[in-house]
Amino acid sequence: MTRQRLEKGLVQVYTGDGKGKTSAAFGLALRAAGRGLKVYVIQFIKGGFDYGELYIVEKIPNLKLASFGRGKFVTEIPASEEDSKLAQEAFDIAKMVVKGGKYDVVVLDEVNVALNLKMISIDDVIDLIKSKPKHVELILTGRYAPMQIIDAADLVTEMKEVKHPYSQGVPPRKGIEY
Amino acid sequence: MTRQRLEKGLVQVYTGDGKGKTSAAFGLALRAAGRGLKVYVIQFIKGGFDYGELYIVEKIPNLKLASFGRGKFVTEIPASEEDSKLAQEAFDIAKMVVKGGKYDVVVLDEVNVALNLKMISIDDVIDLIKSKPKHVELILTGRYAPMQIIDAADLVTEMKEVKHPYSQGVPPRKGIEY
């Protein structure tokens, strides 16, 4: 049986200060994998940390995950040389995976944050978007998506925080927030 | 080994006209299941239709899915008697699952839509929220979350459509939109 491919892959962005950006990308990955599409999730910044998703991804056929990071969220500008090097490594893999065209859905998780921290070049990411194979769906997540990314995307959703218990002093919970 | 439970389960709402509400809930389900939490997803309205998620859910340990619907989205008010009956059935299961306390995370997918179409009673859902066992995380999705639901929730995220290709004439794609 020939594997189904997308006729036309789009560029999706999930941004905003609300919850659910990475979860939406993983939910989408699940759906695509369920259809037999090949999915590659590349995590910028986040890797090395203990996330609940990591424990189940290996059970899902058609889904591959690569994480680049030192186990904590980078928030300072300029980011350290080590963090920037990891982000650049993540982007190099992303470029290979997208251009290779073997994967139907490629998620660049938290790439917007890496862009905002100037860890990778916005021109490089725009180049990647413009030169992606037609059938590849590209999904970019992370708050503070730069305007150039929004302009280049086909579908943009902003996750807006309406109400959040962190501000009421609830710490992140294992299995829910991470 | 004793199974880990949440110390305090919250009530989360994903609403708004943007993409990613159901996906965020499924992504969260994935994370929770990866942690060994028991997850039950109940789909209002949506069931009976061919969704990509359905093909992979059975491969995920700790994740159970029940769908109630006739294979198409209900949009008319008043909803037909048959659709309303299915929604009420879904809610009855939801009540049992939540109150039983055996599941740590319960997702009521598209329940907000069922509420808006008056297929189930808002007072019943508020009652369920108020009487849920402390350790149960309850997640409600669907556009048009009623204000009473938002008031009763701990965490509310609005998925806001910033840019959407449907309006550019791109039809829903298998593996991505469903």
Contacts between the chains, C-beta under 8 A, distances in Angstrom:
chain1	res1	chain2	res2	distance
A	4	B	174	7.3
A	4	B	175	7.1
A	6	B	173	6.2
A	6	B	175	6.8
A	6	B	176	6.9
A	7	B	173	7.4
A	8	B	170	7.2
A	8	B	173	7.7
A	10	B	165	5.9
A	10	B	170	7.2
A	10	B	176	7.7
A	12	B	19	7.5
A	13	B	162	8.0
A	14	B	20	6.0
A	16	B	160	7.2
A	18	B	157	3.9
A	18	B	158	6.8
A	18	B	159	7.9
A	19	B	12	7.6
A	19	B	24	7.6
A	19	B	155	6.5
A	19	B	157	4.9
A	20	B	14	6.0
A	20	B	20	6.4
A	20	B	21	7.9
A	20	B	24	3.5
A	20	B	27	7.5
A	20	B	28	7.7
A	20	B	157	5.3
A	20	B	159	7.3
A	21	B	20	7.9
A	22	B	27	6.8
A	23	B	23	7.3
A	23	B	24	4.3
A	23	B	25	7.6
A	23	B	26	7.8
A	23	B	27	3.0
A	23	B	28	4.8
A	23	B	30	7.9
A	23	B	31	7.0
A	24	B	19	7.6
A	24	B	20	3.5
A	24	B	23	4.3
A	24	B	24	4.4
A	24	B	27	6.0
A	24	B	159	8.0
A	25	B	23	7.6
A	25	B	27	6.9
A	26	B	23	7.8
A	26	B	26	7.5
A	26	B	27	3.6
A	26	B	30	5.5
A	26	B	31	7.4
A	27	B	20	7.5
A	27	B	22	6.8
A	27	B	23	3.1
A	27	B	24	6.0
A	27	B	25	6.9
A	27	B	26	3.6
A	27	B	27	3.8
A	27	B	28	7.9
A	27	B	30	7.3
A	27	B	53	7.6
A	28	B	20	7.7
A	28	B	23	4.9
A	28	B	27	7.9
A	28	B	176	7.1
A	30	B	23	7.9
A	30	B	26	5.5
A	30	B	27	7.3
A	30	B	30	6.3
A	30	B	52	7.6
A	30	B	53	5.9
A	30	B	56	5.5
A	31	B	23	7.0
A	31	B	26	7.4
A	31	B	51	7.1
A	31	B	52	3.6
A	31	B	53	5.0
A	31	B	56	7.7
A	31	B	175	6.7
A	31	B	176	7.3
A	31	B	178	7.6
A	32	B	52	6.4
A	32	B	175	4.8
A	32	B	176	6.5
A	33	B	52	8.0
A	33	B	56	5.7
A	34	B	51	8.0
A	34	B	52	4.1
A	34	B	53	5.7
A	34	B	54	6.7
A	34	B	55	3.6
A	34	B	56	3.6
A	34	B	57	7.7
A	34	B	175	7.9
A	35	B	52	4.4
A	35	B	55	6.7
A	35	B	174	6.1
A	35	B	175	3.6
A	36	B	175	7.7
A	37	B	175	4.7
A	51	B	31	7.0
A	51	B	34	8.0
A	52	B	30	7.6
A	52	B	31	3.6
A	52	B	32	6.4
A	52	B	33	8.0
A	52	B	34	4.1
A	52	B	35	4.4
A	53	B	27	7.6
A	53	B	30	5.9
A	53	B	31	5.0
A	53	B	34	5.7
A	54	B	34	6.8
A	55	B	34	3.6
A	55	B	35	6.7
A	56	B	30	5.5
A	56	B	31	7.7
A	56	B	33	5.7
A	56	B	34	3.7
A	56	B	60	6.2
A	56	B	61	7.9
A	57	B	34	7.7
A	59	B	59	6.1
A	59	B	60	6.5
A	59	B	61	7.2
A	60	B	56	6.2
A	60	B	59	6.5
A	60	B	60	7.3
A	61	B	56	7.9
A	61	B	59	7.2
A	104	B	175	7.4
A	105	B	175	7.8
A	105	B	176	7.5
A	137	B	176	6.0
A	150	B	162	6.9
A	150	B	163	7.0
A	153	B	163	6.4
A	154	B	163	7.1
A	154	B	165	4.6
A	154	B	168	7.7
A	154	B	170	7.6
A	155	B	19	6.5
A	155	B	163	6.0
A	155	B	164	5.7
A	155	B	165	5.4
A	156	B	161	7.9
A	156	B	162	3.9
A	156	B	163	4.0
A	156	B	164	7.9
A	157	B	18	3.9
A	157	B	19	4.9
A	157	B	20	5.3
A	157	B	159	5.4
A	157	B	160	6.7
A	157	B	161	6.3
A	157	B	162	6.4
A	158	B	18	6.8
A	158	B	159	7.6
A	158	B	160	4.3
A	158	B	162	5.2
A	159	B	18	7.8
A	159	B	20	7.3
A	159	B	24	8.0
A	159	B	157	5.4
A	159	B	158	7.6
A	159	B	159	6.0
A	159	B	160	7.7
A	160	B	16	7.2
A	160	B	157	6.7
A	160	B	158	4.3
A	160	B	159	7.7
A	160	B	160	5.3
A	161	B	156	7.9
A	161	B	157	6.3
A	162	B	13	8.0
A	162	B	150	6.9
A	162	B	156	3.9
A	162	B	157	6.4
A	162	B	158	5.2
A	163	B	150	7.0
A	163	B	153	6.4
A	163	B	154	7.1
A	163	B	155	6.0
A	163	B	156	4.0
A	164	B	155	5.7
A	164	B	156	7.9
A	165	B	10	5.9
A	165	B	154	4.6
A	165	B	155	5.4
A	168	B	154	7.7
A	170	B	8	7.2
A	170	B	10	7.1
A	170	B	154	7.6
A	173	B	6	6.2
A	173	B	7	7.4
A	173	B	8	7.7
A	174	B	4	7.3
A	174	B	35	6.0
A	175	B	4	7.1
A	175	B	6	6.8
A	175	B	31	6.7
A	175	B	32	4.8
A	175	B	34	7.8
A	175	B	35	3.6
A	175	B	36	7.7
A	175	B	37	4.6
A	175	B	104	7.3
A	175	B	105	7.8
A	176	B	6	6.9
A	176	B	10	7.8
A	176	B	28	7.0
A	176	B	31	7.3
A	176	B	32	6.4
A	176	B	105	7.5
A	176	B	137	6.0
A	178	B	31	7.6
